[in-house]
Amino acid sequence: MSNLFLKKINVTNAAIRKIKSILNYKNNIGYNFRVLVINGGCSGLKYDFTLDKNINDNDYILKQSNILILIDNNSLNYLSGGLIDYIENVNKSYFFISNIRYNNKCNCGMSFS
């Protein structure tokens, strides 16, 4: 996968603000934000978000606004061309990834195949 294609992972300002807020919390100092694709959901795969102190040799590191977003090689295949966003409304708040390369989503929109 070329570096030009990798640069097509975008992160919204809302997501950056929320990630910074999470990382600046007193117990999260020294952690980075990790985005994963894992088995699960109605359609077979879903995105997951976690904090991680370790940077693995095969991680793609997306640096934006002085934060590091870590993505492993397997997950990178699903994230390339996507947008990482943070949605907050009256009903709920959550990180959300949209990617036109994966249109086969479940009805709730939280998993894909």
Secondary structure as GFF3:
##gff-version 3
##sequence-region A 1 113
A	DSSP	alpha_helix	3	6	.	.	.	ID=ss1
A	DSSP	beta_strand	10	11	.	.	.	ID=ss2
A	DSSP	alpha_helix	13	24	.	.	.	ID=ss3
A	DSSP	three_ten_helix	26	28	.	.	.	ID=ss4
A	DSSP	beta_strand	32	39	.	.	.	ID=ss5
A	DSSP	beta_strand	45	52	.	.	.	ID=ss6
A	DSSP	beta_strand	60	64	.	.	.	ID=ss7
A	DSSP	beta_strand	67	71	.	.	.	ID=ss8
A	DSSP	alpha_helix	73	79	.	.	.	ID=ss9
A	DSSP	beta_strand	83	88	.	.	.	ID=ss10
A	DSSP	beta_strand	93	98	.	.	.	ID=ss11
A	DSSP	beta_strand	111	112	.	.	.	ID=ss12
###
